[in-house]
Amino acid sequence: MIHPTLQQMRLFAAVARHRSFTRAAEEVHLTQPTVSMQVKRLEEKIGMPLTEQIGKTLHLTAAGEEVFAACTDVLARLDGLETSLDDLRGNIAGPLNVCVVSSAKYFMPQLLGSFTRRYPQVSPRLQITNRETLLSRMSANADDIYVTGQVPEGFDVQDDPFLENVIVVVAHPSNPLAQARNIPLERLAEEDFIRREPGSGTRKAVQRLFEAQGVTLPPHMELDDSEAIKQAVISGLGVAFLSLHSLRLELAAGELVTLDVAHFPLRRRWYAVHRRGKHLSNAARAFLDYLLNEGEPEVAHLLHLDAAPPSK
């Protein structure tokens, strides 16, 4: 009989899902050597290699594919057992798995904190990642609720808008456009733009606007994190399109200003998404109801957006 530990199964499942020891370590908040050591011990118990490195790409061996499938089944069954027992008791308790795109990190921890103060028996697990990984996790049915600014395509999902996502154009205060009013898109396109990575919902929305107006947005610099983009703009490297939720501190400190641009701000929505047909636990259902009924005013209160509108 093979007796892997639950920790080994969880770590190997993360490695198999990401095809990367480094990204798996980031997900589980452990060091890469720790994850590698646990997978090595699992291989020793099984007696066969589970992964192989070909060039720069990590692949699963045939044994690895079988072990990955078994780990996925066992871990899902254990999570389901814990949830089912809590539901039978009628409790709003137990694990709550939430996966969000990185731009939502400016409000989702606060919302989860507020929710768990109301329901202290809930154990939240928050995964903040890029859109590509979120879609991969959705495909694997790894979470209860997903939060994204763009409804996923190719999945049968229930998507509920719960929060306005205001996209603004920001620049360093010394930028010549900082004092201008109703800046045409054609003039804005002459600036150096710092953009999110391909696949970003914000990037797609901005591209659609420029294309609809017949304006070309030339490439300059791409970064995959809002914090990195903010720092680049603060350093005077260009201008950027960012969610207002991510800018409260920088606007208040005068490190950034919003530009008065025609057709902006763009007003989009944040969506709470789950796979259609998925059984939501009491905890997941309560959290979804909380987002839909209280999310918008709660974010405005927590981030003081009601008291600090952006200045032009």
Backbone hydrogen bonds, N-H to C=O, Kabsch-Sander energy under -0.5 kcal/mol:
donor,donor_aa,acceptor,acceptor_aa,energy
9,M,5,T,-2.1
10,R,6,L,-2.6
11,L,7,Q,-2.6
12,F,8,Q,-2.6
13,A,9,M,-2.3
14,A,10,R,-1.8
15,V,11,L,-2.2
16,A,12,F,-2.9
17,R,13,A,-2.2
18,H,14,A,-2.2
19,R,15,V,-2.2
20,S,15,V,-1.0
24,A,20,S,-1.5
25,A,21,F,-2.3
26,E,22,T,-1.9
27,E,23,R,-1.9
28,V,24,A,-2.1
29,H,25,A,-0.8
30,L,25,A,-2.0
35,V,31,T,-1.9
36,S,32,Q,-2.6
37,M,33,P,-2.4
38,Q,34,T,-2.0
39,V,35,V,-2.2
40,K,36,S,-2.2
41,R,37,M,-2.1
42,L,38,Q,-1.9
43,E,39,V,-2.3
44,E,40,K,-2.0
45,K,41,R,-1.8
46,I,42,L,-2.1
47,G,43,E,-2.9
48,M,43,E,-0.9
52,E,59,H,-2.5
54,I,52,E,-0.6
54,I,57,T,-2.7
55,G,53,Q,-0.6
57,T,54,I,-1.9
58,L,19,R,-0.6
59,H,52,E,-2.9
61,T,50,L,-1.9
65,E,61,T,-2.4
66,E,62,A,-1.7
67,V,63,A,-2.6
68,F,64,G,-2.7
69,A,65,E,-2.1
70,A,66,E,-2.1
71,C,67,V,-3.0
72,T,68,F,-2.5
73,D,69,A,-2.1
74,V,70,A,-2.7
75,L,71,C,-2.8
76,A,72,T,-2.1
77,R,73,D,-2.2
78,L,74,V,-2.3
79,D,75,L,-2.4
80,G,76,A,-2.6
81,L,77,R,-2.3
82,E,78,L,-2.2
83,T,79,D,-2.2
84,S,80,G,-2.8
85,L,81,L,-2.3
86,D,82,E,-1.8
87,D,83,T,-2.5
88,L,84,S,-2.5
89,R,85,L,-1.5
90,G,86,D,-0.5
90,G,87,D,-1.1
91,N,86,D,-2.3
93,A,91,N,-1.1
94,G,121,Q,-2.0
96,L,123,S,-2.0
98,V,96,L,-0.6
98,V,125,R,-2.7
99,C,145,I,-2.4
100,V,127,Q,-2.9
101,V,147,V,-1.9
102,S,129,T,-1.4
104,A,101,V,-2.0
105,K,102,S,-1.8
106,Y,103,S,-0.8
107,F,104,A,-1.5
108,M,104,A,-2.6
111,L,107,F,-2.1
112,L,108,M,-2.9
113,G,109,P,-2.4
114,S,110,Q,-2.4
115,F,111,L,-2.5
116,T,112,L,-2.7
117,R,113,G,-1.5
118,R,114,S,-1.1
119,Y,115,F,-1.9
122,V,119,Y,-2.0
123,S,94,G,-3.0
125,R,96,L,-2.9
127,Q,98,V,-2.8
127,Q,125,R,-0.5
128,I,126,L,-0.6
129,T,100,V,-2.4
129,T,127,Q,-0.5
134,L,130,N,-2.2
135,L,131,R,-2.4
136,S,132,E,-1.7
137,R,133,T,-2.7
138,M,134,L,-2.4
139,S,135,L,-2.3
140,A,136,S,-1.6
141,N,138,M,-1.3
142,A,137,R,-2.6
144,D,97,N,-2.1
145,I,97,N,-1.9
146,Y,273,V,-2.8
147,V,99,C,-2.2
148,T,146,Y,-0.5
148,T,271,Y,-1.8
157,V,155,F,-1.0
158,Q,274,H,-2.9
159,D,157,V,-0.6
160,D,272,A,-2.4
162,F,270,W,-2.4
163,L,270,W,-1.1
165,N,268,R,-2.5
166,V,164,E,-0.6
167,I,165,N,-0.6
167,I,266,L,-3.2
168,V,166,V,-0.5
168,V,242,L,-2.7
170,V,168,V,-0.5
170,V,240,A,-2.7
171,A,257,V,-2.2
175,N,172,H,-2.3
178,A,175,N,-2.3
179,Q,176,P,-0.6
180,A,177,L,-1.2
183,I,260,D,-3.1
188,L,184,P,-2.2
189,A,185,L,-2.3
190,E,187,R,-1.4
191,E,188,L,-2.1
193,F,191,E,-0.6
194,I,239,V,-2.6
195,R,193,F,-0.6
195,R,221,M,-2.9
200,S,197,E,-1.9
204,K,200,S,-2.2
205,A,201,G,-2.2
206,V,202,T,-2.3
207,Q,203,R,-2.5
208,R,204,K,-2.3
209,L,205,A,-1.8
210,F,206,V,-2.4
211,E,207,Q,-2.6
212,A,208,R,-2.3
213,Q,209,L,-1.5
214,G,211,E,-1.3
215,V,210,F,-2.9
221,M,193,F,-1.6
223,L,195,R,-2.8
229,I,225,D,-2.0
230,K,226,S,-2.6
231,Q,227,E,-2.3
232,A,228,A,-2.0
233,V,229,I,-2.2
234,I,230,K,-2.8
235,S,231,Q,-1.7
236,G,233,V,-1.8
237,L,232,A,-2.5
239,V,192,D,-2.8
240,A,170,V,-1.8
241,F,194,I,-0.5
242,L,168,V,-2.3
242,L,240,A,-0.5
244,L,166,V,-3.2
246,S,243,S,-1.6
247,L,244,L,-1.6
251,L,247,L,-2.7
252,A,248,R,-2.1
253,A,249,L,-2.0
254,G,250,E,-0.5
254,G,251,L,-0.8
255,E,250,E,-2.0
256,L,250,E,-1.2
257,V,171,A,-2.3
258,T,311,S,-1.2
259,L,169,V,-2.9
260,D,180,A,-0.5
261,V,259,L,-1.2
262,A,183,I,-2.7
264,F,261,V,-1.9
266,L,167,I,-2.1
268,R,165,N,-2.8
268,R,266,L,-0.7
270,W,163,L,-3.4
271,Y,148,T,-2.8
272,A,160,D,-2.7
273,V,146,Y,-3.5
273,V,271,Y,-0.6
274,H,158,Q,-1.8
276,R,156,D,-2.5
278,K,275,R,-2.0
280,L,278,K,-0.7
285,R,281,S,-3.0
286,A,282,N,-2.4
287,F,283,A,-2.2
288,L,284,A,-2.4
289,D,285,R,-2.4
290,Y,286,A,-2.2
291,L,287,F,-2.5
292,L,288,L,-2.4
293,N,289,D,-2.3
294,E,290,Y,-2.7
295,G,290,Y,-0.7
295,G,291,L,-1.3
298,E,294,E,-2.1
299,V,295,G,-2.4
300,A,296,E,-2.1
301,H,297,P,-2.0
302,L,298,E,-3.1
303,L,299,V,-2.7
304,H,301,H,-0.6
305,L,300,A,-1.2
306,D,300,A,-1.0
307,A,304,H,-0.6
308,A,304,H,-0.7
